[in-house]
Amino acid sequence: MARLPRYVMPGQPQHIIQRGNNRQIIFAADADYQFFRDALVGASRKHGLQIHVYVWMTSHIHLLATPQFENSISMVIQSVARKYEQYFNYTYQRSGTRWEGR
């Protein structure tokens, strides 16, 4: 079954949640938070997502953000998730996905 479409209204704040796969940790050290932040800032600027507030827990994140375009959220999350997954797997010598599906 295909995913239901995500409803995004440009200019309207959205609450975004991204969880670790099977609720596993996604941040194991302070350097992990920093790498994730840097990737998020870069992707947000590139794809037009204004982040107002964030909460990063060890197993998931919450963002309150306003997309400039209809695909801003999906492009940012996809970009950050890929980049962070490669970093995390290389750093901790593991393989597999870090993220739960939406």
C-alpha positions in Angstrom: 0.0 0.0 0.0 1.4 3.4 -0.9 2.0 6.1 1.7 -0.7 8.6 2.2 0.4 12.1 1.0 1.8 14.5 3.5 -0.3 17.6 3.7 1.9 20.7 3.7 0.8 24.3 3.4 3.7 26.6 2.7 3.9 29.3 5.3 2.1 27.3 8.0 4.2 26.0 10.9 4.4 22.2 11.2 5.3 19.8 14.0 7.7 17.3 12.7 8.8 14.1 14.5 11.5 11.8 13.4 12.1 8.6 15.5 14.9 6.1 15.6 14.1 2.7 14.1 12.5 0.5 16.7 13.0 3.5 19.0 16.7 2.9 19.2 19.1 5.7 20.0 20.0 8.1 17.3 22.4 10.2 19.3 25.1 8.4 21.3 27.5 11.3 22.0 27.6 15.1 21.9 29.4 15.1 18.6 26.4 13.3 17.1 24.1 16.2 18.0 26.5 18.7 16.5 26.8 16.7 13.2 23.0 16.5 13.0 22.6 20.2 13.7 25.1 21.1 11.0 23.3 18.9 8.5 19.9 20.3 9.5 21.0 23.9 9.2 22.5 23.3 5.8 19.5 21.4 4.4 17.1 23.9 5.9 18.8 26.8 4.2 19.0 25.0 0.9 15.4 23.8 0.8 13.5 26.6 2.4 12.6 25.4 5.9 12.5 27.9 8.8 13.1 26.1 12.1 11.6 27.8 15.1 12.1 25.3 17.9 13.8 21.9 18.2 14.0 19.2 20.8 16.5 16.4 20.4 16.0 13.3 22.6 18.3 10.3 22.4 15.8 8.3 20.4 13.9 11.0 18.4 13.6 14.6 17.4 10.8 17.2 17.4 10.9 20.3 15.1 8.5 23.2 14.8 9.2 24.6 11.4 7.6 26.5 8.6 8.1 25.3 5.0 8.6 27.8 2.3 7.7 25.3 -0.4 5.4 22.3 -0.6 8.4 19.9 -0.6 10.6 21.7 1.9 10.0 19.3 4.8 10.4 16.1 2.8 13.6 17.4 1.1 15.2 18.5 4.4 14.3 15.3 6.3 15.5 13.1 3.4 18.8 15.0 3.1 19.6 15.1 6.8 18.5 11.5 7.4 20.8 10.2 4.6 23.8 12.3 5.6 23.4 11.5 9.4 22.8 7.8 8.7 26.1 7.5 6.8 27.9 9.5 9.6 26.5 7.4 12.4 27.1 4.0 10.7 30.7 4.9 9.9 31.4 6.4 13.3 29.9 3.4 15.2 30.9 0.7 12.7 27.4 -0.5 12.1 25.0 -0.8 9.2 21.3 -0.5 8.6 18.8 2.3 8.9 18.6 4.6 11.9 15.1 5.9 11.1 11.5 4.7 11.5 9.2 5.3 8.5 6.8 8.2 8.7 
